[in-house]
Each structure stands twice: as structure tokens, then as C-alpha cells.
Amino acid sequence: MTTRTAGKVKLFSDGHGLASPGRWPPHARPCADLDPGLSLHKSLMDKLLSFVTANIDYKTVVCFLATGKCVSSPFSEDLLKRARHLVFGVLRDQGSTAPLELVPERQPFYLHAISELLRMADGPDWRQYTELRDNYRSVDGFEAKVEQQFEKEIALGAMVKMDLREAQELFGDRLSIASLGCIPKTDGSVRVVHDGAHGQHVNDSIRVRDGQAYPSGADLEATLHSLPYATFSLSGDISRAHRLSKAWVGYCHGKDETSLLSYVDDLLWITQSSDGLLRILASILLLSVLGVPFAWHKFSGGGEHSWIGYSLCVAKRTVGISMSRADWIIGWIRKTRADGMEHFRTDAKAQGSELWVGGWCCADDANPRRCRWFSEKIDHLKFPLFFMAGQSYRAIGALEMLATLIALLLFEPAKGTRGVHHCSAGTDNRGNAFITARWMTSSFPLNAVLMEVAAILLQRSLHLELHWTPRLQNALADALTNQQYDSFDPTLRLRFDFSKYKSVILNELMDA
């Protein structure tokens, strides 16, 4: 199948690699009727379907998983043990001699069983699940030359020769066995290379190799259209899924109209088959038998639900973004706009015995007459500390900060936004921008007002970036401190009553 994204056609991906039969529509998928090599997997799935039917009320279990209320495995240990005996018995009947029951240390998976299932389906990656790895076919016919080159390396002290048992005893769990390949040279010798990616995970920590393609929204939509009569889907989550490939599961379904998509650790089953619920639960059981650790509480499903940020309606074959993703996008847009948007401007005036503060919310509208504003006179009886320095202009820095505080209280930004608040304080008060950047000053009463501003920001989860604005660019706020209100609508004036304000710490600091 193919999909179209941003006007470009690309190959469909179900997250299971290029060998996945899920890359074809159900009627064209490889199956045992056309490929005798898949008869084992058809037989295995048929036996699993019979096992599930005989031992589990599969409709109840799948619907319970779809509700998202399942908190533990719906399969008992005894049931898993019997199912595992069935699966491993089928593999042994086909001649498998691998230690199927062995679970490697620090692994939840039956890696040898997974490898055998892939090998019997001619899966190209079956070797990566076993600890002992074969060399690549490029070595065939050059074994003697490889041995000769290794002998030279040993003579030079660049390599050490030992048998496998000795290496296992010496290195223990740290032992890694890499597959070898060789590249013929023009002089008849060979260049020996080793695979540092598959099984070794050396290259994985350096850069991505053999990058796995995962399904996109277009792939999800293509899957829905390949199943035009689908009415049910189920999503699940796997812990530590980066250690396991699910490519072989598709072979078990054959041409049945059930599809499985995998995005890292998130799985999605979609079915229009008459026994779709049975097949979904059988594949979940098979994964559980092989040691896959499901996060059972994350299962959800039905006709409409979300998966990896997409919201899908199976019956209508529509795909959109989920509500949580939409909320995230809206929040991101608001934050991005707020990062470059001026929320309010303030100013202060200290002339003789008169102290005035004013400001307007320029974020309301481009026209000042449609913006909220305030203008208040500072009473020396209520704020005597602003007059203690003698000349009132000596407290202009604290006064400018007080105007910022009032603006924060009256023009509080919407939750989740981040406003950039501008303040004009003249050349001698330009330091207010630096003070709010460091949140530190020893000047009183400026430090008292600064602490109140910090407490309000913390209390309301706001962030303040205070920038100095030249007076000529702050003429409207300056006019408010001079009681010139011609540019503003009187009905939008907000009043601030200092006597009724319940401060966080300011009043206590002023009274101390």
C-alpha cells in the first residue's frame, strides 16, 4: 500500500519493518495458501484461537480492555503456562532445538522462541534475538583467509584467541558476540568487518542505523480505508518495547481482515473480521506468552478513541488530532504569541509631594480606547515610606515597581500564557529591568515591593520580563500619570484601592 503526505507518495508503514505482511491490504497479504512456508503460523494461530475460545470469554475480556479499566493481566499464570506449552510444542514439532524456555538475564522476553518464530517465517531479523550469532554470507568461501588474518592480528598482539567457554567465564554478562562479514580486496586478501549494531547495540549509541519507519497519520488513514467495514479497534502499550520487534505477528493473521500497527511501544489493532475480537485477544495472548510486558491500564478502544495523539473514528474511517493534542497545540500557540507580545505598559510620576502611577493593558487591542487602564495617586498616609527619603523622586524606582505590581493585579494574563511586561522609568530607573532579571536589590522600599511582585508571580504561576522603554515610546502611560485621559475610554478605567488590598508580604514589610 502507499500513502500520500504533503503531496508526496510514500510506501505504507505499519511499524513492523519492510518484511511485514501488514504493508499489503488484507486480500493481498502472504498466507499459507500461497506460501507453504507460512503453514506453521496458520496452524499456530488456529490452535491459539481454539485455545482462547475454550478457556477465555474473549468478548468480555476485549471489551474490558477497551474500557481502560484493566489494571493487571487478564491471563492467569496457569493459563499463560499452558499457552506457552502449546506454542513451544508447535515449534519443537517443527524441529526447533533452541532453548525456548530460556529467558536471558535482565530480559522479560523469551528471545529464543521469538527468534525461532521469525526464522520459520523467513523473517530477515530473526538472528538478532539470539545471543550466539552466525556470520554474514559474505564470509562464505573466505573462512581460511579470515582465519589467516586473525592469526596475524594475534601475532601482533591486537587480538587474543580463546574458546567460547573461557570467554564466558572471563567476561560474563559483558561478553558480546558479533557477526562477521568480509570485503574482498584487489590483492586477494579480505577486509574483515563486524556488525556493531545487531545484537551488540554499539552503533545504536552512536547514531541510528537501519532506522525503523513508524506509521504516520496517513498510514493510519490508509489502514482504515483498507478495512472499509471496520467497527472496532483496540490500542495497547508495551513497556520496554524498543527491545522487541512485532513483525512476525502479522504472519499469524494471514488474510484475515485484522491489522496491527505499532509505533514504538504503542500498538493498535483494527478489525472488520467476524472473529476479530478473538484474533485480537489471541495475538495479545501470544505476545504475553513470549514475555511481552504490557501496561494493561493503558489499553483502550471501541469505535472512537485516541492513539499516539490521533483521534480515530473506525466506522467513519476518519483520523484527526486528539483533544489532548489539540489542547497542547492551543497552549503552545498562546505561549508563542505571548512570548513576543507586550502585555501592559506602566509609568510613575514623582513631582513635589505628588506621587502617581498609571498603566494600560496594550494586549487588549491595538486601539488604546478599547484597552483597560488605571491611574492612581499614592497617598502619603497609606504609603509613608515612599516619602521618607525627603524628595519624592528618590523613591521613583520603588514607585515604578509599584505600578508594575498594580498592573499585574489588574491585568493578570490568561492562565498558561507568558506576558512580556514593559515598564518605562526614565534613565535613572532603567535598573528595574536588571533588578527583575536577578530578583535582587538592597534598596528600600524597592526591595519590599520587589518581594511582593515575586510573591504574586509565584502565587499566580506567571512569568515577568520587565524591559525598559524610553519615555517617548511610553507616552500614553506617561499621560496617565499626568491625569491626561483623552486617549482612553473612561468606562474601561480600573480602580485599585490600597486600603482593601490584601498583600502577601508588602503590608507586613511596610509596617515593620
Order of alpha helices (4+ residues) and beta strands (2+ residues): beta-beta-alpha-alpha-alpha-alpha-alpha-alpha-beta-beta-alpha-beta-alpha-beta-beta-alpha-beta-beta-beta-beta-alpha-beta-beta-beta-alpha-beta-alpha-alpha-beta-alpha-alpha
